[in-house]
Amino acid sequence: MNDYRDYDETTEEQVEDALLGILRFGESIDNTVLANTQNALSYREDGVLTMNRGVVLQMADGTEFQITIVQSR
């Protein structure tokens, strides 16, 4: 396992760009910053106190992101 200090800090913009690339254009996760995801947990698994559904991404560099899923229609 690589030490998280080997990576630059992941930003919100990078995660957003990665998700859009994967979902819109079928880009491989291996070609995005999401390749450095060490763990992905549901909100429930991570103990996030919310009624929403979502995912917590824990990155190799120590940053963490929450992606909330809200049905709009």
PQR file with spaces between the fields and no chain letter, atoms N, CA, C, O and H, PARSE charges and radii, in Angstrom:
ATOM       1  N    MET     1       0.850   -1.177    0.000 -0.4000 1.5000
ATOM       2  CA   MET     1       0.000    0.000    0.000 -0.0000 2.0000
ATOM       3  C    MET     1       0.894    1.238    0.000  0.5500 1.7000
ATOM       4  O    MET     1       1.875    1.304    0.740 -0.5500 1.4000
ATOM       5  N    ASN     2       0.550    2.203   -0.823 -0.4000 1.5000
ATOM       6  CA   ASN     2       1.316    3.444   -0.886 -0.0000 2.0000
ATOM       7  C    ASN     2       0.977    4.353    0.276  0.5500 1.7000
ATOM       8  O    ASN     2      -0.157    4.377    0.753 -0.5500 1.4000
ATOM       9  H    ASN     2      -0.247    2.149   -1.424  0.4000 1.0000
ATOM      10  N    ASP     3       1.969    5.097    0.726 -0.4000 1.5000
ATOM      11  CA   ASP     3       1.770    6.092    1.769 -0.0000 2.0000
ATOM      12  C    ASP     3       1.005    7.267    1.163  0.5500 1.7000
ATOM      13  O    ASP     3       1.345    7.718    0.069 -0.5500 1.4000
ATOM      14  H    ASP     3       2.891    5.077    0.338  0.4000 1.0000
ATOM      15  N    TYR     4      -0.025    7.773    1.852 -0.4000 1.5000
ATOM      16  CA   TYR     4      -0.833    8.853    1.301 -0.0000 2.0000
ATOM      17  C    TYR     4      -0.011   10.095    0.992  0.5500 1.7000
ATOM      18  O    TYR     4      -0.432   10.913    0.174 -0.5500 1.4000
ATOM      19  H    TYR     4      -0.302    7.406    2.741  0.4000 1.0000
ATOM      20  N    ARG     5       1.142   10.261    1.616 -0.4000 1.5000
ATOM      21  CA   ARG     5       1.984   11.426    1.352 -0.0000 2.0000
ATOM      22  C    ARG     5       2.611   11.369   -0.034  0.5500 1.7000
ATOM      23  O    ARG     5       3.191   12.357   -0.485 -0.5500 1.4000
ATOM      24  H    ARG     5       1.484    9.597    2.280  0.4000 1.0000
ATOM      25  N    ASP     6       2.507   10.230   -0.719 -0.4000 1.5000
ATOM      26  CA   ASP     6       3.027   10.112   -2.083 -0.0000 2.0000
ATOM      27  C    ASP     6       2.142   10.835   -3.089  0.5500 1.7000
ATOM      28  O    ASP     6       2.531   10.997   -4.246 -0.5500 1.4000
ATOM      29  H    ASP     6       2.037    9.428   -0.353  0.4000 1.0000
ATOM      30  N    TYR     7       0.953   11.272   -2.668 -0.4000 1.5000
ATOM      31  CA   TYR     7      -0.011   11.884   -3.566 -0.0000 2.0000
ATOM      32  C    TYR     7      -0.224   13.351   -3.208  0.5500 1.7000
ATOM      33  O    TYR     7      -0.139   13.733   -2.041 -0.5500 1.4000
ATOM      34  H    TYR     7       0.637   11.141   -1.729  0.4000 1.0000
ATOM      35  N    ASP     8      -0.503   14.172   -4.225 -0.4000 1.5000
ATOM      36  CA   ASP     8      -0.960   15.531   -3.968 -0.0000 2.0000
ATOM      37  C    ASP     8      -2.349   15.433   -3.375  0.5500 1.7000
ATOM      38  O    ASP     8      -3.043   14.438   -3.582 -0.5500 1.4000
ATOM      39  H    ASP     8      -0.573   13.862   -5.173  0.4000 1.0000
ATOM      40  N    GLU     9      -2.766   16.454   -2.638 -0.4000 1.5000
ATOM      41  CA   GLU     9      -4.096   16.435   -2.035 -0.0000 2.0000
ATOM      42  C    GLU     9      -5.172   16.497   -3.116  0.5500 1.7000
ATOM      43  O    GLU     9      -5.130   17.347   -4.005 -0.5500 1.4000
ATOM      44  H    GLU     9      -2.203   17.263   -2.470  0.4000 1.0000
ATOM      45  N    THR    10      -6.118   15.600   -3.025 -0.4000 1.5000
ATOM      46  CA   THR    10      -7.226   15.539   -3.966 -0.0000 2.0000
ATOM      47  C    THR    10      -8.179   16.699   -3.704  0.5500 1.7000
ATOM      48  O    THR    10      -8.427   17.054   -2.551 -0.5500 1.4000
ATOM      49  H    THR    10      -6.153   14.909   -2.303  0.4000 1.0000
ATOM      50  N    THR    11      -8.715   17.294   -4.778 -0.4000 1.5000
ATOM      51  CA   THR    11      -9.632   18.426   -4.628 -0.0000 2.0000
ATOM      52  C    THR    11     -11.047   18.030   -5.029  0.5500 1.7000
ATOM      53  O    THR    11     -11.258   17.014   -5.692 -0.5500 1.4000
ATOM      54  H    THR    11      -8.513   17.006   -5.714  0.4000 1.0000
ATOM      55  N    GLU    12     -12.010   18.845   -4.618 -0.4000 1.5000
ATOM      56  CA   GLU    12     -13.407   18.639   -5.002 -0.0000 2.0000
ATOM      57  C    GLU    12     -13.553   18.684   -6.522  0.5500 1.7000
ATOM      58  O    GLU    12     -14.290   17.888   -7.104 -0.5500 1.4000
ATOM      59  H    GLU    12     -11.838   19.670   -4.079  0.4000 1.0000
ATOM      60  N    GLU    13     -12.855   19.610   -7.155 -0.4000 1.5000
ATOM      61  CA   GLU    13     -12.932   19.750   -8.614 -0.0000 2.0000
ATOM      62  C    GLU    13     -12.442   18.487   -9.314  0.5500 1.7000
ATOM      63  O    GLU    13     -13.032   18.066  -10.309 -0.5500 1.4000
ATOM      64  H    GLU    13     -12.257   20.257   -6.682  0.4000 1.0000
ATOM      65  N    GLN    14     -11.377   17.881   -8.811 -0.4000 1.5000
ATOM      66  CA   GLN    14     -10.862   16.651   -9.413 -0.0000 2.0000
ATOM      67  C    GLN    14     -11.865   15.504   -9.292  0.5500 1.7000
ATOM      68  O    GLN    14     -12.050   14.730  -10.231 -0.5500 1.4000
ATOM      69  H    GLN    14     -10.898   18.223   -8.003  0.4000 1.0000
ATOM      70  N    VAL    15     -12.505   15.402   -8.138 -0.4000 1.5000
ATOM      71  CA   VAL    15     -13.505   14.347   -7.941 -0.0000 2.0000
ATOM      72  C    VAL    15     -14.689   14.577   -8.873  0.5500 1.7000
ATOM      73  O    VAL    15     -15.181   13.639   -9.500 -0.5500 1.4000
ATOM      74  H    VAL    15     -12.355   16.031   -7.375  0.4000 1.0000
ATOM      75  N    GLU    16     -15.147   15.827   -8.964 -0.4000 1.5000
ATOM      76  CA   GLU    16     -16.251   16.161   -9.860 -0.0000 2.0000
ATOM      77  C    GLU    16     -15.895   15.824  -11.307  0.5500 1.7000
ATOM      78  O    GLU    16     -16.688   15.193  -12.006 -0.5500 1.4000
ATOM      79  H    GLU    16     -14.747   16.589   -8.455  0.4000 1.0000
ATOM      80  N    ASP    17     -14.723   16.232  -11.758 -0.4000 1.5000
ATOM      81  CA   ASP    17     -14.287   15.949  -13.126 -0.0000 2.0000
ATOM      82  C    ASP    17     -14.194   14.446  -13.386  0.5500 1.7000
ATOM      83  O    ASP    17     -14.566   13.969  -14.458 -0.5500 1.4000
ATOM      84  H    ASP    17     -14.079   16.744  -11.191  0.4000 1.0000
ATOM      85  N    ALA    18     -13.699   13.710  -12.399 -0.4000 1.5000
ATOM      86  CA   ALA    18     -13.585   12.259  -12.544 -0.0000 2.0000
ATOM      87  C    ALA    18     -14.954   11.607  -12.693  0.5500 1.7000
ATOM      88  O    ALA    18     -15.153   10.763  -13.566 -0.5500 1.4000
ATOM      89  H    ALA    18     -13.397   14.097  -11.528  0.4000 1.0000
ATOM      90  N    LEU    19     -15.895   11.999  -11.839 -0.4000 1.5000
ATOM      91  CA   LEU    19     -17.239   11.422  -11.913 -0.0000 2.0000
ATOM      92  C    LEU    19     -17.907   11.741  -13.247  0.5500 1.7000
ATOM      93  O    LEU    19     -18.535   10.873  -13.853 -0.5500 1.4000
ATOM      94  H    LEU    19     -15.733   12.684  -11.129  0.4000 1.0000
ATOM      95  N    LEU    20     -17.772   12.983  -13.702 -0.4000 1.5000
ATOM      96  CA   LEU    20     -18.360   13.355  -14.989 -0.0000 2.0000
ATOM      97  C    LEU    20     -17.704   12.587  -16.137  0.5500 1.7000
ATOM      98  O    LEU    20     -18.390   12.152  -17.062 -0.5500 1.4000
ATOM      99  H    LEU    20     -17.261   13.688  -13.209  0.4000 1.0000
ATOM     100  N    GLY    21     -16.409   12.421  -16.085 -0.4000 1.5000
ATOM     101  CA   GLY    21     -15.713   11.664  -17.127 -0.0000 2.0000
ATOM     102  C    GLY    21     -16.163   10.217  -17.186  0.5500 1.7000
ATOM     103  O    GLY    21     -16.350    9.658  -18.266 -0.5500 1.4000
ATOM     104  H    GLY    21     -15.852   12.774  -15.334  0.4000 1.0000
ATOM     105  N    ILE    22     -16.335    9.619  -16.026 -0.4000 1.5000
ATOM     106  CA   ILE    22     -16.778    8.225  -15.959 -0.0000 2.0000
ATOM     107  C    ILE    22     -18.222    8.093  -16.436  0.5500 1.7000
ATOM     108  O    ILE    22     -18.529    7.229  -17.257 -0.5500 1.4000
ATOM     109  H    ILE    22     -16.183   10.073  -15.148  0.4000 1.0000
ATOM     110  N    LEU    23     -19.113    8.953  -15.921 -0.4000 1.5000
ATOM     111  CA   LEU    23     -20.544    8.829  -16.211 -0.0000 2.0000
ATOM     112  C    LEU    23     -20.918    9.305  -17.613  0.5500 1.7000
ATOM     113  O    LEU    23     -21.765    8.691  -18.261 -0.5500 1.4000
ATOM     114  H    LEU    23     -18.864    9.655  -15.254  0.4000 1.0000
ATOM     115  N    ARG    24     -20.309   10.373  -18.086 -0.4000 1.5000
ATOM     116  CA   ARG    24     -20.656   10.914  -19.402 -0.0000 2.0000
ATOM     117  C    ARG    24     -19.938   10.222  -20.554  0.5500 1.7000
ATOM     118  O    ARG    24     -20.522    9.961  -21.606 -0.5500 1.4000
ATOM     119  H    ARG    24     -19.621   10.872  -17.559  0.4000 1.0000
ATOM     120  N    PHE    25     -18.675    9.937  -20.334 -0.4000 1.5000
ATOM     121  CA   PHE    25     -17.835    9.514  -21.452 -0.0000 2.0000
ATOM     122  C    PHE    25     -17.279    8.106  -21.306  0.5500 1.7000
ATOM     123  O    PHE    25     -16.518    7.648  -22.158 -0.5500 1.4000
ATOM     124  H    PHE    25     -18.201   10.150  -19.479  0.4000 1.0000
ATOM     125  N    GLY    26     -17.650    7.421  -20.239 -0.4000 1.5000
ATOM     126  CA   GLY    26     -17.194    6.051  -20.044 -0.0000 2.0000
ATOM     127  C    GLY    26     -15.704    5.944  -19.776  0.5500 1.7000
ATOM     128  O    GLY    26     -15.092    4.907  -20.027 -0.5500 1.4000
ATOM     129  H    GLY    26     -18.268    7.793  -19.547  0.4000 1.0000
ATOM     130  N    GLU    27     -15.122    7.023  -19.263 -0.4000 1.5000
ATOM     131  CA   GLU    27     -13.697    7.010  -18.953 -0.0000 2.0000
ATOM     132  C    GLU    27     -13.418    5.955  -17.892  0.5500 1.7000
ATOM     133  O    GLU    27     -14.236    5.739  -16.997 -0.5500 1.4000
ATOM     134  H    GLU    27     -15.620    7.866  -19.058  0.4000 1.0000
ATOM     135  N    SER    28     -12.287    5.309  -17.988 -0.4000 1.5000
ATOM     136  CA   SER    28     -11.891    4.308  -17.006 -0.0000 2.0000
ATOM     137  C    SER    28     -11.540    4.984  -15.689  0.5500 1.7000
ATOM     138  O    SER    28     -10.879    6.023  -15.672 -0.5500 1.4000
ATOM     139  H    SER    28     -11.623    5.484  -18.715  0.4000 1.0000
ATOM     140  N    ILE    29     -11.981    4.397  -14.595 -0.4000 1.5000
ATOM     141  CA   ILE    29     -11.646    4.938  -13.281 -0.0000 2.0000
ATOM     142  C    ILE    29     -10.135    5.018  -13.091  0.5500 1.7000
ATOM     143  O    ILE    29      -9.638    5.885  -12.372 -0.5500 1.4000
ATOM     144  H    ILE    29     -12.518    3.553  -14.608  0.4000 1.0000
ATOM     145  N    ASP    30      -9.404    4.107  -13.739 -0.4000 1.5000
ATOM     146  CA   ASP    30      -7.949    4.082  -13.617 -0.0000 2.0000
ATOM     147  C    ASP    30      -7.293    5.332  -14.201  0.5500 1.7000
ATOM     148  O    ASP    30      -6.143    5.635  -13.882 -0.5500 1.4000
ATOM     149  H    ASP    30      -9.807    3.402  -14.323  0.4000 1.0000
ATOM     150  N    ASN    31      -8.019    6.057  -15.055 -0.4000 1.5000
ATOM     151  CA   ASN    31      -7.492    7.277  -15.662 -0.0000 2.0000
ATOM     152  C    ASN    31      -7.935    8.527  -14.929  0.5500 1.7000
ATOM     153  O    ASN    31      -7.785    9.633  -15.448 -0.5500 1.4000
ATOM     154  H    ASN    31      -8.953    5.810  -15.314  0.4000 1.0000
ATOM     155  N    THR    32      -8.481    8.368  -13.726 -0.4000 1.5000
ATOM     156  CA   THR    32      -8.982    9.508  -12.961 -0.0000 2.0000
ATOM     157  C    THR    32      -8.379    9.499  -11.564  0.5500 1.7000
ATOM     158  O    THR    32      -7.739    8.532  -11.150 -0.5500 1.4000
ATOM     159  H    THR    32      -8.603    7.469  -13.305  0.4000 1.0000
ATOM     160  N    VAL    33      -8.595   10.585  -10.856 -0.4000 1.5000
ATOM     161  CA   VAL    33      -8.129   10.691   -9.469 -0.0000 2.0000
ATOM     162  C    VAL    33      -8.811    9.646   -8.582  0.5500 1.7000
ATOM     163  O    VAL    33      -8.302    9.322   -7.509 -0.5500 1.4000
ATOM     164  H    VAL    33      -9.115   11.370  -11.193  0.4000 1.0000
ATOM     165  N    LEU    34      -9.952    9.119   -9.018 -0.4000 1.5000
ATOM     166  CA   LEU    34     -10.660    8.118   -8.216 -0.0000 2.0000
ATOM     167  C    LEU    34      -9.918    6.790   -8.145  0.5500 1.7000
ATOM     168  O    LEU    34     -10.268    5.929   -7.338 -0.5500 1.4000
ATOM     169  H    LEU    34     -10.366    9.382   -9.889  0.4000 1.0000
ATOM     170  N    ALA    35      -8.902    6.613   -8.979 -0.4000 1.5000
ATOM     171  CA   ALA    35      -8.061    5.422   -8.889 -0.0000 2.0000
ATOM     172  C    ALA    35      -7.313    5.381   -7.555  0.5500 1.7000
ATOM     173  O    ALA    35      -6.850    4.325   -7.125 -0.5500 1.4000
ATOM     174  H    ALA    35      -8.618    7.312   -9.635  0.4000 1.0000
ATOM     175  N    ASN    36      -7.202    6.542   -6.906 -0.4000 1.5000
ATOM     176  CA   ASN    36      -6.520    6.629   -5.619 -0.0000 2.0000
ATOM     177  C    ASN    36      -7.471    6.486   -4.429  0.5500 1.7000
ATOM     178  O    ASN    36      -7.114    6.831   -3.302 -0.5500 1.4000
ATOM     179  H    ASN    36      -7.579    7.400   -7.255  0.4000 1.0000
ATOM     180  N    THR    37      -8.681    5.976   -4.680 -0.4000 1.5000
ATOM     181  CA   THR    37      -9.633    5.744   -3.599 -0.0000 2.0000
ATOM     182  C    THR    37      -9.177    4.535   -2.793  0.5500 1.7000
ATOM     183  O    THR    37      -8.981    3.450   -3.342 -0.5500 1.4000
ATOM     184  H    THR    37      -8.971    5.696   -5.595  0.4000 1.0000
ATOM     185  N    GLN    38      -9.010    4.729   -1.491 -0.4000 1.5000
ATOM     186  CA   GLN    38      -8.617    3.613   -0.627 -0.0000 2.0000
ATOM     187  C    GLN    38      -9.815    2.859   -0.086  0.5500 1.7000
ATOM     188  O    GLN    38      -9.755    1.651    0.142 -0.5500 1.4000
ATOM     189  H    GLN    38      -9.169    5.610   -1.045  0.4000 1.0000
ATOM     190  N    ASN    39     -10.917    3.596    0.118 -0.4000 1.5000
ATOM     191  CA   ASN    39     -12.090    2.958    0.684 -0.0000 2.0000
ATOM     192  C    ASN    39     -13.326    3.738    0.267  0.5500 1.7000
ATOM     193  O    ASN    39     -13.283    4.962    0.145 -0.5500 1.4000
ATOM     194  H    ASN    39     -10.965    4.577   -0.068  0.4000 1.0000
ATOM     195  N    ALA    40     -14.405    3.042    0.052 -0.4000 1.5000
ATOM     196  CA   ALA    40     -15.694    3.658   -0.246 -0.0000 2.0000
ATOM     197  C    ALA    40     -16.728    3.008    0.655  0.5500 1.7000
ATOM     198  O    ALA    40     -16.867    1.785    0.685 -0.5500 1.4000
ATOM     199  H    ALA    40     -14.439    2.048    0.151  0.4000 1.0000
ATOM     200  N    LEU    41     -17.449    3.841    1.387 -0.4000 1.5000
ATOM     201  CA   LEU    41     -18.444    3.359    2.337 -0.0000 2.0000
ATOM     202  C    LEU    41     -19.766    4.073    2.101  0.5500 1.7000
ATOM     203  O    LEU    41     -19.787    5.237    1.698 -0.5500 1.4000
ATOM     204  H    LEU    41     -17.336    4.835    1.363  0.4000 1.0000
ATOM     205  N    SER    42     -20.869    3.376    2.351 -0.4000 1.5000
ATOM     206  CA   SER    42     -22.154    4.058    2.341 -0.0000 2.0000
ATOM     207  C    SER    42     -22.217    4.969    3.555  0.5500 1.7000
ATOM     208  O    SER    42     -21.486    4.771    4.525 -0.5500 1.4000
ATOM     209  H    SER    42     -20.852    2.431    2.678  0.4000 1.0000
ATOM     210  N    TYR    43     -23.092    5.971    3.500 -0.4000 1.5000
ATOM     211  CA   TYR    43     -23.272    6.836    4.668 -0.0000 2.0000
ATOM     212  C    TYR    43     -23.592    5.995    5.895  0.5500 1.7000
ATOM     213  O    TYR    43     -23.073    6.244    6.983 -0.5500 1.4000
ATOM     214  H    TYR    43     -23.685    6.132    2.712  0.4000 1.0000
ATOM     215  N    ARG    44     -24.447    5.005    5.713 -0.4000 1.5000
ATOM     216  CA   ARG    44     -24.848    4.147    6.838 -0.0000 2.0000
ATOM     217  C    ARG    44     -23.636    3.420    7.430  0.5500 1.7000
ATOM     218  O    ARG    44     -23.462    3.383    8.648 -0.5500 1.4000
ATOM     219  H    ARG    44     -24.868    4.802    4.829  0.4000 1.0000
ATOM     220  N    GLU    45     -22.799    2.843    6.558 -0.4000 1.5000
ATOM     221  CA   GLU    45     -21.615    2.128    7.031 -0.0000 2.0000
ATOM     222  C    GLU    45     -20.643    3.050    7.775  0.5500 1.7000
ATOM     223  O    GLU    45     -19.991    2.639    8.735 -0.5500 1.4000
ATOM     224  H    GLU    45     -22.940    2.873    5.568  0.4000 1.0000
ATOM     225  N    ASP    46     -20.559    4.307    7.313 -0.4000 1.5000
ATOM     226  CA   ASP    46     -19.622    5.259    7.908 -0.0000 2.0000
ATOM     227  C    ASP    46     -20.225    6.012    9.100  0.5500 1.7000
ATOM     228  O    ASP    46     -19.527    6.777    9.765 -0.5500 1.4000
ATOM     229  H    ASP    46     -21.088    4.641    6.534  0.4000 1.0000
ATOM     230  N    GLY    47     -21.503    5.800    9.370 -0.4000 1.5000
ATOM     231  CA   GLY    47     -22.148    6.446   10.504 -0.0000 2.0000
ATOM     232  C    GLY    47     -22.478    7.912   10.280  0.5500 1.7000
ATOM     233  O    GLY    47     -22.589    8.671   11.242 -0.5500 1.4000
ATOM     234  H    GLY    47     -22.070    5.178    8.830  0.4000 1.0000
ATOM     235  N    VAL    48     -22.636    8.326    9.019 -0.4000 1.5000
ATOM     236  CA   VAL    48     -23.003    9.713    8.719 -0.0000 2.0000
ATOM     237  C    VAL    48     -24.452    9.924    9.155  0.5500 1.7000
ATOM     238  O    VAL    48     -25.346    9.175    8.761 -0.5500 1.4000
ATOM     239  H    VAL    48     -22.545    7.709    8.237  0.4000 1.0000
ATOM     240  N    LEU    49     -24.668   10.942    9.964 -0.4000 1.5000
ATOM     241  CA   LEU    49     -25.999   11.203   10.503 -0.0000 2.0000
ATOM     242  C    LEU    49     -26.808   12.057    9.533  0.5500 1.7000
ATOM     243  O    LEU    49     -26.755   13.286    9.579 -0.5500 1.4000
ATOM     244  H    LEU    49     -23.942   11.550   10.284  0.4000 1.0000
ATOM     245  N    THR    50     -27.543   11.404    8.670 -0.4000 1.5000
ATOM     246  CA   THR    50     -28.391   12.078    7.696 -0.0000 2.0000
ATOM     247  C    THR    50     -29.468   11.105    7.246  0.5500 1.7000
ATOM     248  O    THR    50     -29.316    9.889    7.364 -0.5500 1.4000
ATOM     249  H    THR    50     -27.587   10.406    8.633  0.4000 1.0000
ATOM     250  N    MET    51     -30.550   11.653    6.733 -0.4000 1.5000
ATOM     251  CA   MET    51     -31.604   10.813    6.170 -0.0000 2.0000
ATOM     252  C    MET    51     -31.322   10.510    4.696  0.5500 1.7000
ATOM     253  O    MET    51     -31.967    9.647    4.103 -0.5500 1.4000
ATOM     254  H    MET    51     -30.674   12.641    6.638  0.4000 1.0000
ATOM     255  N    ASN    52     -30.359   11.220    4.111 -0.4000 1.5000
ATOM     256  CA   ASN    52     -30.002   11.019    2.703 -0.0000 2.0000
ATOM     257  C    ASN    52     -29.174    9.758    2.528  0.5500 1.7000
ATOM     258  O    ASN    52     -28.550    9.267    3.468 -0.5500 1.4000
ATOM     259  H    ASN    52     -29.834   11.921    4.594  0.4000 1.0000
ATOM     260  N    ARG    53     -29.181    9.246    1.307 -0.4000 1.5000
ATOM     261  CA   ARG    53     -28.295    8.157    0.922 -0.0000 2.0000
ATOM     262  C    ARG    53     -27.040    8.792    0.358  0.5500 1.7000
ATOM     263  O    ARG    53     -27.085    9.911   -0.153 -0.5500 1.4000
ATOM     264  H    ARG    53     -29.687    9.646    0.542  0.4000 1.0000
ATOM     265  N    GLY    54     -25.936    8.098    0.444 -0.4000 1.5000
ATOM     266  CA   GLY    54     -24.711    8.642   -0.104 -0.0000 2.0000
ATOM     267  C    GLY    54     -23.519    7.741    0.120  0.5500 1.7000
ATOM     268  O    GLY    54     -23.621    6.662    0.703 -0.5500 1.4000
ATOM     269  H    GLY    54     -25.900    7.188    0.859  0.4000 1.0000
ATOM     270  N    VAL    55     -22.377    8.223   -0.364 -0.4000 1.5000
ATOM     271  CA   VAL    55     -21.133    7.468   -0.326 -0.0000 2.0000
ATOM     272  C    VAL    55     -20.027    8.362    0.218  0.5500 1.7000
ATOM     273  O    VAL    55     -19.948    9.542   -0.123 -0.5500 1.4000
ATOM     274  H    VAL    55     -22.295    9.101   -0.837  0.4000 1.0000
ATOM     275  N    VAL    56     -19.183    7.799    1.057 -0.4000 1.5000
ATOM     276  CA   VAL    56     -18.001    8.486    1.555 -0.0000 2.0000
ATOM     277  C    VAL    56     -16.796    7.860    0.862  0.5500 1.7000
ATOM     278  O    VAL    56     -16.599    6.645    0.913 -0.5500 1.4000
ATOM     279  H    VAL    56     -19.248    6.840    1.334  0.4000 1.0000
ATOM     280  N    LEU    57     -15.992    8.702    0.213 -0.4000 1.5000
ATOM     281  CA   LEU    57     -14.765    8.249   -0.441 -0.0000 2.0000
ATOM     282  C    LEU    57     -13.582    8.648    0.419  0.5500 1.7000
ATOM     283  O    LEU    57     -13.423    9.821    0.756 -0.5500 1.4000
ATOM     284  H    LEU    57     -16.152    9.689    0.172  0.4000 1.0000
ATOM     285  N    GLN    58     -12.765    7.694    0.771 -0.4000 1.5000
ATOM     286  CA   GLN    58     -11.541    7.963    1.517 -0.0000 2.0000
ATOM     287  C    GLN    58     -10.377    7.753    0.559  0.5500 1.7000
ATOM     288  O    GLN    58     -10.166    6.653    0.047 -0.5500 1.4000
ATOM     289  H    GLN    58     -12.894    6.741    0.497  0.4000 1.0000
ATOM     290  N    MET    59      -9.617    8.836    0.324 -0.4000 1.5000
ATOM     291  CA   MET    59      -8.560    8.827   -0.675 -0.0000 2.0000
ATOM     292  C    MET    59      -7.217    8.457   -0.047  0.5500 1.7000
ATOM     293  O    MET    59      -7.025    8.586    1.162 -0.5500 1.4000
ATOM     294  H    MET    59      -9.788    9.729    0.741  0.4000 1.0000
ATOM     295  N    ALA    60      -6.302    8.000   -0.885 -0.4000 1.5000
ATOM     296  CA   ALA    60      -4.973    7.589   -0.422 -0.0000 2.0000
ATOM     297  C    ALA    60      -4.200    8.736    0.210  0.5500 1.7000
ATOM     298  O    ALA    60      -3.314    8.502    1.032 -0.5500 1.4000
ATOM     299  H    ALA    60      -6.458    7.895   -1.867  0.4000 1.0000
ATOM     300  N    ASP    61      -4.521    9.975   -0.161 -0.4000 1.5000
ATOM     301  CA   ASP    61      -3.790   11.124    0.389 -0.0000 2.0000
ATOM     302  C    ASP    61      -4.369   11.605    1.716  0.5500 1.7000
ATOM     303  O    ASP    61      -3.890   12.588    2.280 -0.5500 1.4000
ATOM     304  H    ASP    61      -5.241   10.165   -0.828  0.4000 1.0000
ATOM     305  N    GLY    62      -5.395   10.921    2.217 -0.4000 1.5000
ATOM     306  CA   GLY    62      -5.989   11.282    3.497 -0.0000 2.0000
ATOM     307  C    GLY    62      -7.226   12.163    3.389  0.5500 1.7000
ATOM     308  O    GLY    62      -7.912   12.380    4.388 -0.5500 1.4000
ATOM     309  H    GLY    62      -5.784   10.122    1.759  0.4000 1.0000
ATOM     310  N    THR    63      -7.527   12.678    2.193 -0.4000 1.5000
ATOM     311  CA   THR    63      -8.739   13.480    2.032 -0.0000 2.0000
ATOM     312  C    THR    63      -9.950   12.563    1.989  0.5500 1.7000
ATOM     313  O    THR    63      -9.846   11.371    1.701 -0.5500 1.4000
ATOM     314  H    THR    63      -6.970   12.502    1.382  0.4000 1.0000
ATOM     315  N    GLU    64     -11.097   13.152    2.284 -0.4000 1.5000
ATOM     316  CA   GLU    64     -12.346   12.395    2.305 -0.0000 2.0000
ATOM     317  C    GLU    64     -13.430   13.233    1.651  0.5500 1.7000
ATOM     318  O    GLU    64     -13.485   14.449    1.838 -0.5500 1.4000
ATOM     319  H    GLU    64     -11.182   14.120    2.518  0.4000 1.0000
ATOM     320  N    PHE    65     -14.289   12.579    0.886 -0.4000 1.5000
ATOM     321  CA   PHE    65     -15.367   13.261    0.180 -0.0000 2.0000
ATOM     322  C    PHE    65     -16.667   12.528    0.429  0.5500 1.7000
ATOM     323  O    PHE    65     -16.699   11.303    0.547 -0.5500 1.4000
ATOM     324  H    PHE    65     -14.244   11.592    0.734  0.4000 1.0000
ATOM     325  N    GLN    66     -17.751   13.306    0.507 -0.4000 1.5000
ATOM     326  CA   GLN    66     -19.089   12.739    0.628 -0.0000 2.0000
ATOM     327  C    GLN    66     -19.872   13.049   -0.638  0.5500 1.7000
ATOM     328  O    GLN    66     -19.904   14.189   -1.102 -0.5500 1.4000
ATOM     329  H    GLN    66     -17.725   14.301    0.411  0.4000 1.0000
ATOM     330  N    ILE    67     -20.492   12.035   -1.177 -0.4000 1.5000
ATOM     331  CA   ILE    67     -21.334   12.199   -2.362 -0.0000 2.0000
ATOM     332  C    ILE    67     -22.745   11.840   -1.949  0.5500 1.7000
ATOM     333  O    ILE    67     -23.035   10.678   -1.664 -0.5500 1.4000
ATOM     334  H    ILE    67     -20.465   11.110   -0.799  0.4000 1.0000
ATOM     335  N    THR    68     -23.625   12.827   -1.915 -0.4000 1.5000
ATOM     336  CA   THR    68     -25.011   12.630   -1.500 -0.0000 2.0000
ATOM     337  C    THR    68     -25.876   12.283   -2.705  0.5500 1.7000
ATOM     338  O    THR    68     -25.716   12.859   -3.781 -0.5500 1.4000
ATOM     339  H    THR    68     -23.389   13.771   -2.147  0.4000 1.0000
ATOM     340  N    ILE    69     -26.789   11.340   -2.519 -0.4000 1.5000
ATOM     341  CA   ILE    69     -27.696   10.903   -3.575 -0.0000 2.0000
ATOM     342  C    ILE    69     -29.097   11.343   -3.186  0.5500 1.7000
ATOM     343  O    ILE    69     -29.651   10.880   -2.190 -0.5500 1.4000
ATOM     344  H    ILE    69     -26.918   10.872   -1.645  0.4000 1.0000
ATOM     345  N    VAL    70     -29.663   12.244   -3.982 -0.4000 1.5000
ATOM     346  CA   VAL    70     -30.999   12.758   -3.730 -0.0000 2.0000
ATOM     347  C    VAL    70     -31.806   12.633   -5.014  0.5500 1.7000
ATOM     348  O    VAL    70     -31.432   13.185   -6.048 -0.5500 1.4000
ATOM     349  H    VAL    70     -29.212   12.621   -4.791  0.4000 1.0000
ATOM     350  N    GLN    71     -32.914   11.905   -4.943 -0.4000 1.5000
ATOM     351  CA   GLN    71     -33.772   11.768   -6.122 -0.0000 2.0000
ATOM     352  C    GLN    71     -34.536   13.070   -6.322  0.5500 1.7000
ATOM     353  O    GLN    71     -35.187   13.568   -5.403 -0.5500 1.4000
ATOM     354  H    GLN    71     -33.218   11.456   -4.103  0.4000 1.0000
ATOM     355  N    SER    72     -34.451   13.618   -7.541 -0.4000 1.5000
ATOM     356  CA   SER    72     -35.104   14.897   -7.815 -0.0000 2.0000
ATOM     357  C    SER    72     -36.408   14.752   -8.585  0.5500 1.7000
ATOM     358  O    SER    72     -37.198   15.694   -8.625 -0.5500 1.4000
ATOM     359  H    SER    72     -33.923   13.213   -8.288  0.4000 1.0000
ATOM     360  N    ARG    73     -36.648   13.624   -9.182 -0.4000 1.5000
ATOM     361  CA   ARG    73     -37.909   13.371   -9.887 -0.0000 2.0000
ATOM     362  C    ARG    73     -38.318   11.939   -9.720  0.5500 1.7000
ATOM     363  O    ARG    73     -39.356   11.528  -10.240 -0.5500 1.4000
ATOM     364  H    ARG    73     -36.006   12.858   -9.149  0.4000 1.0000
